[in-house]
Amino acid sequence: MSYYIAQVFGIFVTLGVILTLQLKKKKQMLVVSVIVNALSAANILLLDGFNSGVVVCCVAVLQLFFSIWHEIKNTEVSTAEKVVFLILYAAGGLMGYKIPLDLLSTVAAVFYMLAVFQKKEQNIRLMLLVNLSLWTVYHAVLGSTAVFAQIAGIISSLIALYRYRNTNKKQG
């Protein structure tokens, strides 16, 4: 039964990723990403048990709350915060390490951290392309429907990058 629940979570992750990457405002992207990462952690936990993928998704939720706070307060992310989250992702990845595949989730998490701390939405999307590519392999090996989230995310990111690039050309 947990396998099927995990696959349903993977489908919701897919829908959330598509929605996130099409949103125009960073705060909206961050709020939806909280839900996506929580569901992704549950998806991985149900499919493969406790591992680095679960841990880095939980750290991502924490990072997203900090990022939302910075957006609300209109403040910059400090270097100290970036270092702390880098350490949390690395330590979390090691804490949940079981097989070499777990390294993908840790490296993906670092790119996610870089994406979330970007100011410009376009830079967020570029960093997420790398993140999504790494998670694609991870979820494919796990046999999770969340692999479709990653593939859809890559396609959605490319569409958004193209769409906003053309919008800026017309305005400029």
C-alpha positions in Angstrom: 0.0 0.0 0.0 2.8 2.4 0.8 4.2 2.0 -2.7 0.9 3.3 -4.2 0.7 6.2 -1.7 4.3 7.1 -2.7 3.4 7.1 -6.3 0.4 9.4 -5.7 2.7 11.7 -3.8 5.0 11.6 -6.9 2.2 12.7 -9.1 1.5 15.6 -6.8 5.2 16.5 -6.8 5.0 16.5 -10.6 2.0 18.9 -10.6 3.7 21.1 -8.0 7.0 21.4 -10.0 5.1 22.4 -13.1 3.2 25.0 -11.3 6.3 26.4 -9.4 8.3 26.9 -12.6 5.5 28.8 -14.3 4.9 31.2 -11.5 6.3 34.7 -12.1 6.9 35.8 -8.5 9.6 34.4 -6.4 7.5 34.3 -3.2 4.8 32.2 -4.9 7.5 29.9 -6.2 9.0 29.4 -2.7 5.6 28.7 -1.1 4.7 26.0 -3.6 8.2 24.6 -3.3 7.7 24.0 0.4 4.8 21.7 -0.4 6.6 20.0 -3.3 9.7 19.2 -1.1 7.6 17.9 1.8 5.7 15.6 -0.6 9.0 14.6 -2.3 10.5 13.6 1.1 7.4 11.5 1.8 7.6 9.9 -1.7 11.2 8.9 -1.2 10.6 7.7 2.4 7.8 5.4 1.4 9.7 4.0 -1.6 13.2 3.6 -0.2 13.1 4.3 3.6 15.2 6.9 5.3 18.1 8.1 3.1 19.9 11.2 1.9 17.0 12.1 -0.4 14.6 12.4 2.5 17.0 14.4 4.6 17.9 16.9 1.8 14.2 17.5 1.0 13.6 18.3 4.7 16.5 20.7 4.8 15.1 22.3 1.6 11.8 22.9 3.4 13.7 24.6 6.2 15.7 26.7 3.7 12.5 27.7 1.9 11.0 29.0 5.1 14.1 31.2 5.6 13.9 32.3 2.0 10.2 33.3 2.4 11.1 35.2 5.5 13.8 37.1 3.6 11.3 37.8 0.8 8.8 39.2 3.2 11.4 41.3 5.1 13.1 42.3 1.8 16.5 41.3 3.2 19.5 39.6 1.7 20.6 36.2 2.6 23.8 36.3 4.6 26.9 34.5 3.7 26.7 32.7 7.1 23.2 31.4 6.1 24.5 30.1 2.8 27.4 28.3 4.6 25.1 26.9 7.2 22.7 25.4 4.6 25.6 24.1 2.6 26.8 22.3 5.7 23.3 21.1 6.5 22.9 19.7 3.0 26.3 18.0 3.0 25.8 16.6 6.6 22.2 15.5 5.8 23.4 13.8 2.6 26.0 11.9 4.5 23.7 11.1 7.4 21.2 9.4 5.1 23.9 7.9 2.8 23.2 4.2 1.9 24.4 3.8 -1.7 26.2 5.9 -4.3 22.9 7.0 -5.8 22.4 9.1 -2.6 25.3 11.4 -3.7 23.0 12.6 -6.5 20.5 13.9 -4.1 23.2 15.7 -2.1 24.7 17.4 -5.2 21.2 18.3 -6.4 20.5 19.8 -3.0 23.5 22.1 -3.3 22.1 23.4 -6.7 18.7 23.8 -5.1 20.3 25.9 -2.3 22.0 28.1 -4.9 18.7 28.4 -6.8 16.6 29.4 -3.8 19.1 32.1 -2.7 19.0 33.8 -6.1 17.3 37.1 -6.4 16.3 36.8 -10.1 13.7 34.3 -11.1 15.7 33.5 -14.3 18.7 32.5 -12.3 16.5 30.4 -10.1 15.3 28.5 -13.2 18.9 28.0 -14.5 20.1 26.5 -11.2 16.9 24.3 -11.0 17.7 22.9 -14.4 20.8 21.3 -13.0 19.0 20.2 -9.8 16.1 18.7 -11.8 18.5 16.8 -14.1 20.2 15.1 -11.1 16.9 14.3 -9.4 15.6 12.8 -12.7 18.3 10.1 -12.5 17.7 9.6 -8.8 13.9 9.1 -9.2 14.3 7.0 -12.3 16.5 4.5 -10.4 14.1 4.5 -7.4 11.2 3.8 -9.8 9.2 6.8 -8.6 6.5 8.7 -10.5 8.3 11.8 -9.2 10.7 11.2 -12.2 7.9 12.8 -14.2 8.1 15.9 -12.0 11.8 16.2 -12.9 11.2 15.7 -16.6 8.2 18.1 -16.6 10.3 20.5 -14.5 13.1 20.5 -17.1 10.6 21.1 -19.9 8.7 23.7 -17.9 12.0 25.5 -17.0 13.0 25.7 -20.6 9.6 27.0 -21.7 9.7 29.6 -18.9 13.2 30.7 -19.7 12.3 31.0 -23.4 9.0 32.8 -22.6 10.5 35.4 -20.3 13.5 35.9 -22.6 11.2 36.8 -25.4 9.1 39.0 -23.1 12.2 40.9 -22.1 13.3 41.3 -25.8 9.9 42.8 -26.7 10.1 45.2 -23.7 13.7 46.2 -24.2 
